[in-house]
Amino acid sequence: MGVFEKALISGEGILKYIPQRPPMVMVDSYYGRVEGASYTGYTPAEGSLLCEGGFFQETGIIEHIAQSAAVCAGVEFIGKGEVVPVGFIGAVSKFNVVRLPSIGTTLHTTTREIQKFMDVSLVCSEVEVDGEIIATGELKIFLQKRTDNNQ
């Protein structure tokens, strides 16, 4: 069975693992972590933020990549019994979009943490639609740890 065949967390359940709230949620599935990579998905719908002209825009893809990293961090923190941190994009680099995905198509994203120092992580991601890589990039993410459960 392929990693993207069955989500471990989906729909409203994803909100436990990320600080974002609707309408700014741009990840709707978590498929797990295998061999150092985490797997997420998102299907932009008609009327979703950052969609225009029938396509999910570049800014949406960047936000989806960031939220994919957030889900991965959220799963890790909750697994340790800690509060989910808030993350901030510090830099976007090596970002390349081959094509914009159409509304209604499912994005499958592979995220790898390639470097970490204290509360700063560098992640690289590949976004696929139907097995075709449509976007790649790296994000530097700063985590702000919280001590309360207020979301």
N, C-alpha and C positions, 0 to 999 in steps of 0.2 A: 504494500500500500504506500503511495506517495505521501510526502509530508503535507501537501496541501489538500488532501482528500477529506480530512475530518478535523474540524476546529475543536480545540480543547476548551476555548472560551469564545463566546460570540454574543452579538446583540448587546442588550443592556448590561450583561455580565462584565463587559469590557470596562465599564465605568469604574469598577472597583480598583482597577490597576493604573488608571491615568488621571491626571488632575483636570483635563479638559472636560467640558460639558457641552451638550448640544446648544447651539447648532455647529459648534467648532470641533466636533468629533470626526476624525478622518481615518479611523481604523475601526473595523467591526469584527475582526476575527484574529485569534491567536492560535497558532497551530503547534506551538511547542519549540523546544530547543534541542538541536541535534548537532553533535560534533562542533561546538563553538559558534553555531549560527542559530538565530531565532527567526521564526517565520510568522508573518502576519498577512492580513488581507483587508481590502476595502473595496466596496462597490459604490461609487458615487451615483446618486440618484438625481433625477430631474429636480431642479430647485435647490440642490445642495450648494453650499458656499463654495466659492472658487471654481465654479463651473460656468462656462460661457460658450455660446454657440454650439452646444451639444458635446463639448469636450471638457474634461477635467484639466485645469490649467497648470502651468509649471509651478506656480506658488502653492497650489494644492498638493502637487507631488512632493514638494519640499516639506510641507506640513505633515503629509502622510508619513514620510520617512522619519521625521522627528517624533511623531506619535508612535510609530512602530518601535523606535528606541525606548520611548516612555513606557510602553506596555512591557517590554522586556525587563526594564529596570523595576517596574511595579511588581511584576511576578517575583523577581528576585527579592525585593524588599519585604513583600508580604510573606514570602516563604521563610524569611528570617524573623518574622514577627514585628517588623518595623513599619513605620508610616511611609506611604508612597511620597517621594519627593517631587518638587516642582522642578522642571528642567527648562533651560533657556538656550536657544540656539546662539552660539557665540560666533560661528563662522560656517559658511557653506563653501566647499571647494570641490574641484574636479566634477562638478555637476554637469551632466550631459543628458539631454532629452532627445531620443531618437524620434519619437512621435508622441502626441498627446492621446491619452485613452478616451474613448467615447463614453458618454454617460451610460450607465448600465452594465459596463464590462467590469470584471473583477480584477483588481490589482493583487498580485502575490509578491510579497516583499521579503527578501532575505537580508538580515542585518547581522553584521559582525562587529564586535568591539575590537578595534585594532590597537588601541592604546588607552591607558587610563592612568591618571595621576591625581591623587586625592579625589576631589569632586568634579573633575573634568574628564570627559570621555571623548575619544575620537571614534566614530563609527563609520563604516562603509556599508552602503546598501545597493541592492539591485532590485529594480521593480520590473516585474514581468506581467504580460497579459497573454494568455493562451500559450505560454511557454516561450514567448519572444521577449527579450529584454528591451524595455522601452525607455528606461532611465537608470542612471547610476549616479552616485555621488557620495561625498563624505561630509559629515557634520561634526563640528566640535560642540559638545553639549555640556553646559554647566549645571550641576544639580544643587538645589537649595534644599537641604534636609529640613524636615519639619518634625516637631515634637508632639503635635496634636493630631487628632483624626478628623478635624474640620475639613470638608472638601467642598 
